[in-house]
Amino acid sequence: MSLTATHKRPIRSQRLLDLPPYLFIEIDRKRRAKIAAGADVINLGVGDPDRPTPPFIIDAMAEAIRDPRNHPYPFDAGHPDFRQAASRFLKRRFGLTVDPNRHLLTCIGSKDGIAHLPLAVVNPGDAVLGADIGYPVYRSGAIFAGAEYIEMPLTEQRRWLPDLDAIEPAALERARLMWVNHPGNPTAAVADLDFYAKAARLCAEHDIILASDNAYSEVFFEVKPPSMWQVPGLSLDEFHGIEFHSLSKTFNMTGWRIAFAVGHPEVVAALGAVKGNCDSGQFNAIQQAGAVALDHSEHPEVAAMRETYRQRRDVLCEGLRSIGVNVRPPSASFFVWAPCPKGYDSFAFCTRCLEEANVVFVPGGGFAPSANHYFRAALTVEVDRIAEVIRRLKALKW
């Protein structure tokens, strides 16, 4: 008897088959080929801090990892020390009063919470509202939950904020969850409290849970981005909302996978119930190091990193303008979102930059067809390398 599978049915589930294709695969293939051939490729496509985690956090981790009390399974909702530090951070940074036992949940990075939230609050056949140009996990999380992802278009004319008045009534009636992301990826757009207040009123009227991805709140330059929970009258105990905060970008801790969610107790508990069935939480030692990080969010090394991003932003934006790119410098995040030079769509522009200048940008068309005349650059290389990027681009005729 042969035990060889006949492969009449696909191995991958329909959920995976329903995911949009990975549109950056060709540029990534060319990047790898360039590197293999010995080219000096400068990668402004990676949204990952290039500097190491500050030593004061590493020292805290070294101490915590040796404590045998941190070696068993973690607490389901997160280590009390981490959640208490998160509540102190929220009070200090945003003026929020938060009960760490009811309003907070530790996540294994914000991606973990964002991906699992639809499984906690959305039923098959419901709708999830989110930007058409945005973090792919909003869409994939909806697909995995059996929901329809309904796009809210973003445009430069509206400062890359969704037009809440343009959402179809039928979509509002079907929606169970709305995603907002400010400072945004890839657009770097920052929302004010008026926007959050309008989104909250709309969601309250239609019984929609408002979810804010605030992972870049601490990478700012001119003005500190707000939390949606700063909207006057918006109560953690009354409004069905949740906001995700990450230590990844603030403290150069992307690989540590540590974040937290703050929100209505029932929404937080629902997310916790899904996570309790999917994972066992983050290693307690990482959480304790994360608590030290949060308690020192204004540490000189953290403030210095913001200044480094500011310097990189200014050099890149000035250089891009010198080749005819009409770029608006971002006020937060470490992304620059810019229109392509005249006559180029995003794939043509990014392909030429890679092939002729050994520079990697992310084509906006990979996020959404509506963004096909924009590109994203990450401020994750040193100033001298950014200056080299500009030198190479200036050598090309645009």
Phi and psi in degrees as a GROMACS rama.xvg file:
@    title "Ramachandran Plot"
@    xaxis  label "Phi"
@    yaxis  label "Psi"
@TYPE xy
-83.0302  135.251  SER-2
-103.075  13.2318  LEU-3
-75.8038  130.09  THR-4
-66.7419  144.966  ALA-5
-85.6144  -14.5184  THR-6
56.7925  41.4448  HIS-7
-76.6176  -25.4766  LYS-8
-113.859  146.77  ARG-9
-65.6247  146.149  PRO-10
-68.3438  -42.2677  ILE-11
-76.2291  143.602  ARG-12
-69.4095  162.112  SER-13
-61.7412  -30.0915  GLN-14
-59.6156  -45.3165  ARG-15
-68.5019  -38.6143  LEU-16
-66.3286  -25.415  LEU-17
-79.8326  -11.8001  ASP-18
-67.4464  145.187  LEU-19
-62.0947  152.732  PRO-20
-67.3493  154.179  PRO-21
-79.0911  103.822  TYR-22
-83.0136  -6.76839  LEU-23
-95.9971  5.32763  PHE-24
-64.0276  -36.2104  ILE-25
-70.1375  -42.6134  GLU-26
-64.9477  -39.0057  ILE-27
-64.9556  -37.5673  ASP-28
-63.4051  -43.3167  ARG-29
-66.541  -37.2317  LYS-30
-61.2719  -46.3965  ARG-31
-63.6902  -38.9042  ARG-32
-65.4399  -39.559  ALA-33
-61.6508  -46.0709  LYS-34
-64.1398  -42.3457  ILE-35
-61.9574  -29.6285  ALA-36
-84.6692  0.491253  ALA-37
94.7729  8.92169  GLY-38
-72.9308  148.67  ALA-39
-87.5298  87.8084  ASP-40
-89.0907  129.706  VAL-41
-103.873  117.88  ILE-42
-101.737  103.869  ASN-43
-101.769  21.6881  LEU-44
-98.6692  -15.9862  GLY-45
-88.7333  120.997  VAL-46
-87.5894  56.7953  GLY-47
-135.62  123.445  ASP-48
-53.5071  140.076  PRO-49
-92.5778  -14.9828  ASP-50
-88.3822  153.222  ARG-51
-73.2003  163.01  PRO-52
-60.342  136.778  THR-53
-56.2338  143.124  PRO-54
-57.9342  -32.6615  PRO-55
-65.3126  -27.531  PHE-56
-78.7671  -40.5902  ILE-57
-62.2842  -39.6495  ILE-58
-63.0561  -40.6157  ASP-59
-64.2654  -38.6387  ALA-60
-65.4729  -41.6733  MET-61
-60.8324  -36.7393  ALA-62
-72.7124  -43.4682  GLU-63
-67.4849  -34.087  ALA-64
-69.9336  -21.9625  ILE-65
-87.7128  -7.5297  ARG-66
-83.391  114.238  ASP-67
-61.989  -18.3807  PRO-68
-67.7396  -16.7123  ARG-69
-93.1571  0.30014  ASN-70
-86.4742  -25.7905  HIS-71
-71.4424  -178.23  PRO-72
-54.4543  144.353  TYR-73
-71.3778  169.45  PRO-74
-69.5173  139.99  PHE-75
-56.5562  -48.1844  ASP-76
-84.1809  -6.58034  ALA-77
115.912  152.755  GLY-78
-62.4818  136.266  HIS-79
-55.4734  -37.1015  PRO-80
-61.7641  -40.4998  ASP-81
-69.4135  -44.4781  PHE-82
-66.4888  -35.5742  ARG-83
-67.5039  -39.6555  GLN-84
-63.8  -38.7114  ALA-85
-62.932  -40.42  ALA-86
-66.1471  -37.7601  SER-87
-66.98  -40.6011  ARG-88
-59.9162  -46.2847  PHE-89
-63.8257  -36.4021  LEU-90
-68.1321  -45.4858  LYS-91
-69.3203  -41.6577  ARG-92
-85.1936  -40.5064  ARG-93
-117.973  -4.88382  PHE-94
75.197  21.2143  GLY-95
-91.6588  141.006  LEU-96
-102.427  115.333  THR-97
-127.255  134.713  VAL-98
-86.1225  111.653  ASP-99
-63.7494  -19.0053  PRO-100
-88.6713  -17.6503  ASN-101
-117.466  -32.5404  ARG-102
-104.336  -6.5051  HIS-103
-123.408  144.905  LEU-104
-142.015  130.193  LEU-105
-76.0268  138.958  THR-106
-121.235  154.056  CYS-107
-85.9435  68.0565  ILE-108
83.4105  152.303  GLY-109
-66.6142  -27.4187  SER-110
-58.2879  -37.4055  LYS-111
-58.6026  -51.0966  ASP-112
-67.7103  -40.3296  GLY-113
-63.5493  -41.9909  ILE-114
-69.4083  -34.1453  ALA-115
-87.7718  -20.1858  HIS-116
-56.6427  -46.2854  LEU-117
-58.3319  -35.5235  PRO-118
-63.1776  -24.8274  LEU-119
-86.3325  -28.9387  ALA-120
-129.576  -3.72167  VAL-121
-118.066  138.244  VAL-122
-102.43  154.887  ASN-123
-54.504  134.157  PRO-124
95.1658  -16.8228  GLY-125
-71.448  175.051  ASP-126
-118.402  149.642  ALA-127
-121.113  127.709  VAL-128
-94.954  135.049  LEU-129
-163.998  163.673  GLY-130
-63.201  148.503  ALA-131
-74.8594  -26.4134  ASP-132
-112.214  102.791  ILE-133
-172.464  -175.261  GLY-134
-58.6955  124.074  TYR-135
-60.9276  -21.0782  PRO-136
-69.2498  -25.2023  VAL-137
-59.3773  -43.3708  TYR-138
-73.3363  -46.8394  ARG-139
-64.8855  -35.7367  SER-140
-61.903  -39.7475  GLY-141
-64.8033  -43.2511  ALA-142
-62.0516  -44.0288  ILE-143
-64.2191  -26.9772  PHE-144
-86.8724  1.53384  ALA-145
76.9313  20.3959  GLY-146
-103.042  163.65  ALA-147
-93.3808  132.669  GLU-148
-91.9901  115.608  TYR-149
-103.708  122.318  ILE-150
-79.5306  139.858  GLU-151
-106.518  110.164  MET-152
-63.4748  141.338  PRO-153
-111.171  138.562  LEU-154
-137.552  154.433  THR-155
-63.2169  -34.3432  GLU-156
-61.5016  -28.8823  GLN-157
-102.629  23.0486  ARG-158
58.6922  30.3553  ARG-159
62.2191  29.4128  TRP-160
-107.035  142.405  LEU-161
-65.6557  144.597  PRO-162
-85.3121  96.1604  ASP-163
-65.6278  -27.5475  LEU-164
-72.1246  -18.3032  ASP-165
-90.6375  -2.49533  ALA-166
-69.7666  129.088  ILE-167
-62.9524  140.017  GLU-168
-54.7915  -38.5156  PRO-169
-64.4225  -36.1167  ALA-170
-67.2839  -39.9493  ALA-171
-63.8291  -36.3389  LEU-172
-70.8942  -30.8039  GLU-173
-87.1463  -21.1257  ARG-174
-72.7051  141.134  ALA-175
-115.456  -18.4487  ARG-176
-146.253  138.904  LEU-177
-125.928  129.69  MET-178
-100.022  134.461  TRP-179
-129.464  148.877  VAL-180
-142.977  100.658  ASN-181
-147.18  126.093  HIS-182
-58.4623  140.146  PRO-183
-94.5932  153.36  GLY-184
-117.81  117.527  ASN-185
-98.492  -3.82945  PRO-186
-79.6529  -17.5275  THR-187
65.8689  12.6009  ALA-188
-68.3003  139.97  ALA-189
-112.866  133.257  VAL-190
-99.1427  150.648  ALA-191
-101.15  178.216  ASP-192
-67.7743  -26.6508  LEU-193
-62.7605  -41.1012  ASP-194
-63.6334  -47.4318  PHE-195
-62.7844  -37.6309  TYR-196
-63.6767  -41.5273  ALA-197
-65.6592  -42.5942  LYS-198
-63.1696  -39.5644  ALA-199
-66.3025  -41.7686  ALA-200
-62.296  -43.7478  ARG-201
-62.5772  -44.5234  LEU-202
-67.1015  -40.2323  CYS-203
-63.2536  -39.2349  ALA-204
-64.8926  -33.412  GLU-205
-110.974  14.1497  HIS-206
56.0038  48.5641  ASP-207
-110.726  137.439  ILE-208
-80.7802  126.544  ILE-209
-94.3787  123.497  LEU-210
-118.7  123.177  ALA-211
-110.142  126.734  SER-212
-97.9481  105.573  ASP-213
-114.328  39.5  ASN-214
-64.7418  -23.2677  ALA-215
-106.114  19.4833  TYR-216
-61.1603  -27.1978  SER-217
-100.276  2.80202  GLU-218
-103.054  85.4275  VAL-219
-132.324  163.712  PHE-220
-123.997  -68.9145  PHE-221
-86.387  -47.1983  GLU-222
-130.783  139.203  VAL-223
-73.3699  122.803  LYS-224
-64.0976  144.766  PRO-225
-85.9333  170.218  PRO-226
-96.0798  147.672  SER-227
-62.953  -25.2893  MET-228
-74.6131  -2.88946  TRP-229
-84.0552  -5.86101  GLN-230
-59.627  126.305  VAL-231
-55.6905  129.811  PRO-232
86.4901  -5.39502  GLY-233
-84.5034  112.149  LEU-234
-101.677  132.635  SER-235
-60.3239  -28.4038  LEU-236
-91.6091  -8.06572  ASP-237
-119.887  -31.8331  GLU-238
-96.3524  133.033  PHE-239
-81.6877  88.0622  HIS-240
-146.835  167.121  GLY-241
-154.337  145.039  ILE-242
-132.809  139.047  GLU-243
-106.532  131.684  PHE-244
-122.966  140.323  HIS-245
-124.018  145.12  SER-246
-89.2572  -6.12644  LEU-247
-58.619  -54.3798  SER-248
-84.0454  -36.4225  LYS-249
-61.8616  -42.5172  THR-250
-115.753  15.1621  PHE-251
55.1729  49.4423  ASN-252
-121.413  33.9729  MET-253
-57.6002  -41.3951  THR-254
-75.562  -13.0174  GLY-255
-76.4514  -26.0242  TRP-256
58.0451  71.8267  ARG-257
-144.148  130.058  ILE-258
-159.589  179.809  ALA-259
-150.473  156.947  PHE-260
-115.628  141.248  ALA-261
-127.383  128.124  VAL-262
-175.688  -169.549  GLY-263
-57.2252  136.561  HIS-264
-53.5928  -38.7676  PRO-265
-72.0874  -36.4285  GLU-266
-68.4859  -44.3148  VAL-267
-61.9659  -42.4657  VAL-268
-66.2037  -35.9063  ALA-269
-64.3236  -44.9619  ALA-270
-62.6247  -41.0479  LEU-271
-61.8781  -35.1491  GLY-272
-66.7711  -39.9886  ALA-273
-65.8704  -47.0198  VAL-274
-62.8974  -35.1683  LYS-275
-62.811  -24.1586  GLY-276
-94.5039  -7.93506  ASN-277
-113.751  -27.9083  CYS-278
-148.092  175.042  ASP-279
-112.995  20.2982  SER-280
85.6791  174.564  GLY-281
-88.6953  145.85  GLN-282
-48.033  128.676  PHE-283
-57.2286  -35.1964  ASN-284
-63.3441  -38.6773  ALA-285
-64.5203  -40.154  ILE-286
-63.7055  -38.6221  GLN-287
-70.0269  -37.5788  GLN-288
-64.635  -37.3998  ALA-289
-63.6076  -35.4189  GLY-290
-63.0132  -41.8316  ALA-291
-62.3693  -42.2778  VAL-292
-59.3894  -49.6261  ALA-293
-62.2458  -36.3611  LEU-294
-72.5437  -10.4778  ASP-295
-126.239  42.7217  HIS-296
-66.7649  -16.2125  SER-297
-109.317  22.9261  GLU-298
-57.2627  144.26  HIS-299
-52.0731  -34.6989  PRO-300
-69.5384  -31.8778  GLU-301
-71.6062  -45.5912  VAL-302
-62.1833  -37.2137  ALA-303
-64.4286  -34.055  ALA-304
-66.5621  -38.5557  MET-305
-61.573  -40.8056  ARG-306
-65.9237  -35.5868  GLU-307
-62.6044  -44.7425  THR-308
-63.022  -37.4745  TYR-309
-61.4034  -45.9298  ARG-310
-61.2627  -43.8626  GLN-311
-63.777  -42.6872  ARG-312
-56.8656  -48.4047  ARG-313
-64.446  -41.5428  ASP-314
-65.7993  -43.4202  VAL-315
-66.9129  -46.6984  LEU-316
-66.1194  -41.5202  CYS-317
-62.4987  -40.5865  GLU-318
-67.0961  -41.5999  GLY-319
-63.5703  -38.9434  LEU-320
-63.5087  -30.0941  ARG-321
-69.5546  -17.4846  SER-322
-105.739  12.3532  ILE-323
95.2864  12.3791  GLY-324
-89.3468  121.044  VAL-325
-85.082  75.5531  ASN-326
-96.4985  142.789  VAL-327
-104.395  118.955  ARG-328
-61.0846  134.124  PRO-329
-71.6538  149.855  PRO-330
-94.6913  -6.12996  SER-331
-160.351  168.816  ALA-332
73.7914  170.187  SER-333
-109.155  34.6952  PHE-334
-115.732  143.432  PHE-335
-112  124.596  VAL-336
-112.244  117.136  TRP-337
-138.334  152.104  ALA-338
-74.6816  147.103  PRO-339
-70.764  155.45  CYS-340
-56.8153  153.109  PRO-341
-55.6527  133.467  LYS-342
94.8505  -2.31876  GLY-343
-120.013  138.56  TYR-344
-90.4187  175.941  ASP-345
-67.0189  -37.6355  SER-346
-70.67  -39.8885  PHE-347
-65.4446  -43.2777  ALA-348
-65.271  -48.9768  PHE-349
-66.5479  -34.7226  CYS-350
-65.7876  -42.7215  THR-351
-66.0652  -40.5795  ARG-352
-60.2234  -39.3591  CYS-353
-73.4065  -46.5186  LEU-354
-71.421  -36.381  GLU-355
-104.796  -17.9151  GLU-356
-126.875  -1.97811  ALA-357
56.3653  41.5844  ASN-358
-122.346  132.232  VAL-359
-104.708  121.47  VAL-360
-117.892  165.213  PHE-361
-101.101  123.28  VAL-362
-71.3216  132.381  PRO-363
-61.5338  -29.3484  GLY-364
-62.6188  -18.2526  GLY-365
-71.702  -21.2058  GLY-366
-87.1045  -42.3254  PHE-367
-166.091  146.969  ALA-368
-56.1391  -32.6581  PRO-369
-68.5324  -14.2465  SER-370
-103.803  19.0979  ALA-371
-74.0072  -1.50997  ASN-372
-114.596  23.7735  HIS-373
-131.345  160.771  TYR-374
-139.7  159.425  PHE-375
-115.073  135.589  ARG-376
-122.263  134.281  ALA-377
-96.9866  139.196  ALA-378
-87.9929  51.8181  LEU-379
-116.077  28.9098  THR-380
-133.949  161.61  VAL-381
-67.9379  161.066  GLU-382
-57.6757  -40.3157  VAL-383
-64.8323  -32.0089  ASP-384
-73.8074  -35.2273  ARG-385
-65.0644  -40.5957  ILE-386
-61.5658  -36.4519  ALA-387
-66.9307  -38.0684  GLU-388
-55.953  -48.446  VAL-389
-64.5528  -40.4985  ILE-390
-58.758  -43.0031  ARG-391
-66.8565  -41.7779  ARG-392
-67.4572  -36.6576  LEU-393
-63.6453  -26.5266  LYS-394
-73.4371  -13.6305  ALA-395
-94.2224  152.59  LEU-396
-91.7828  122.263  LYS-397
